[in-house]
């Protein structure tokens, strides 16, 4: 138990900086792009690359992405704090802390898997395509360039976001389960050498058991 707790503690320490950096970086990127595109929309900038409708759509997409980035749980960043939340001392409490740590490690892996899954790809691509369609619908036939740039830029940004997700949680989960078995399964205990017997004792008969 002590060895497992030590590994989990070190694993969460190792994950945390990358998790913080990823969430912080993308929060800043999305808010920066939101501010830029909102400014362009207010100014009514029109050129071959962008237009007011495209800027408004882009600003909305960035704000949605920002909210999802900071609102959804990302356990590679938060697992260390949750792992060290107060538990009263004692053997049973250590067992509860171990169970909590294993759940957090599994959840951290799940968060990374979700971010890199086809669902995330479909969500970003779908949002970008819908945004491009809105731009084209507002601007009409001549707005296809703005629609294409809007959709392509959103898709590219989303793909970079997905594949920049830190993956240390995957490595630590693989190492932990490879060493201790799948999380949630009982540990395999080797056969015990058990000896027992009965002998005379002060009260008449004494049974003994050695293992």
N, C-alpha and C positions, 0 to 999 in steps of 0.2 A: 504493500500500500504506500509506504513512504517513497519508494522508487517511482511509482506511478505519479504521485503528487508532485514530486520533484520535476519529473519530465513535463507534466502539464504546465507547471509554473514557468519553466524555461520556455516552453513552446509559446505560451501566451505573451511572454515578454518579447519574444522574437517576432511575433506577428504584428504587435501593436504599432511600431513606427511606420511600417508600410501601409497599414490600414488607415492611420491618421493622415499620412501623406496623400494617399489616393483620394480619400473623401474631401480633404481640404483643397487639394489641387483642382478637382473637378467642380467643387462648389465655387471657387474663385473664377475658373474659366467660364462657367455658365453665367454667373452674375456679371462678369465683365462683358461677355457677348450680349447679354440682355440689355445692359446699359448702352452699349454701342448701337445696337439695332433700334432701340427705343429712340435714341437721339436722331438716328437717320430717318426714322418714321416721322418724328416731329418736324424735322427740317424738310421733309418731302423730297429726299434725294432720289433722283431718277437718272440712271445711266444704263449701259449695256449689262452691268453686273447685278444691279439691284433696283428696287422700286419701293415705294411706300407700302404697298400690300405685302411684298416679300419681306420687308423689314419688320412689319407688324407680326407676320406669321413666325418669322425667325425668333423674335423676342418672346412670343408665347411659348414656342417649343423649348427655348432655353430655360424659361422659368419653370416649366413642367419638369424638365430634366433636373434642375436644381432642387426642387422640392423632393423629388424621388431620391436623389442622392443623399440628402441630409435627413430625410424622414424614415426611410426604410432601415431596419437594423442591419449593421454590418459587423458581425461578431469578431472578425479578425482585429477590429479596432477596440471593441468594448469587452471582449471576453476576460481580459486580465482584471478589470475592475469588478466584474461580476463574480469572478472566481474568488476574489479576496474579500467579498462582502462578509460581514460578521457572522461567524458560526461559533457557538460556545465550544470550549475545549472538551476533549474526550474521544475515545475510540469510535463511538457511534457517530460523533460529529465529523471525524476524519473520513469515515465511510461516506457520509452525506456530501462532504466536500469533494471527494473523489467522484461520486456519481454526478455532482454538478459539473465538475471539470470535464468529464467524459461527454456529457450532454453539450457543453459549450464547444468542445472540439468538433463534435459531430455537426453542430449548428454552424460553426465557422466554415467547415468544409461545404456544407449545404449552401451557404450564402455565396461562396465563390463559384460553386457549380451552377447555381442559378444565374449569376451574372454572366457566365460564359455559355449558357444554354441557348438552344434555338429560340426559346421564348423571348429572351432579351433581344436577340437579333430581330425577330419578327416585330417586337414592340417598337424598336427604334426605326426600323425600315418602314413599318406601317405608318408611324407618326410623320415621318419625313415625306412619304408619298402623299399622305392626306394633305399635308401643308402645301406641297407642290401643286396638287390639284386645286386647292383653294386659290392660290395665286393665279393659276391659269384661268380658273373660272371667273375671277374678278377682272383680270386684264384682257381676257378674250384671246383670239387667235394669235395675236402678236406677242402675247406674254409667255410663250413657251420657253424662251431662253431664261427668263427670270424664274419660271417654275422649275426648270431643269436644274439650275444652279442652286435654288433653295432646297430641292429634294436631295440632290447629290451631296451638298454640303452637310445637310443633317445626317444623312446615312454615313458619310465618312467620319463625322465627329462621333456618332454613336458607336461605330465599329472600333475606333481608337479607345473610347471609354471602356468598352467591354474587354478588349484584349490587353488593356493596361491594368486590369484587376490584379492585385498582388495574390500570389498563389502559394505562399508559405503554409497556409492552412492545409492544403492538399498534401504537401510534403510531410508535415507533422502528423497528420491523420494516418498516412501510409506507414510511417515509422512506428507509431504507437500501436496500430492494429497488427503490424507485422511482428512486433515484439511481444505484445500482451494478448492478442486475439481481438476479434471483432467486439466493438463496444456494445454492451448489453448482454453479451454471452457470459455465463459463469466461467470462472477460471478452472482449468483442468488440473486436478490434484492427483498426484501419483499415488499408487497403492501404498497404504499405510502398513507398517509392520506392527501388528497388534498381538499382544500377549495377555492372557488373562488366567485367573485361577481362583481357588477357594482354599483358605487355610484357617486353622484355629486362631481365635483372637480373644481379647479381653471380654467381649460380650457374647462369646460363643463361637461364631463363624464370621470370618472377614473375607469379602470378595475384593480382588484387586484387578486392575486393568492398566497395562503399560502400552503406550503408542508413541 
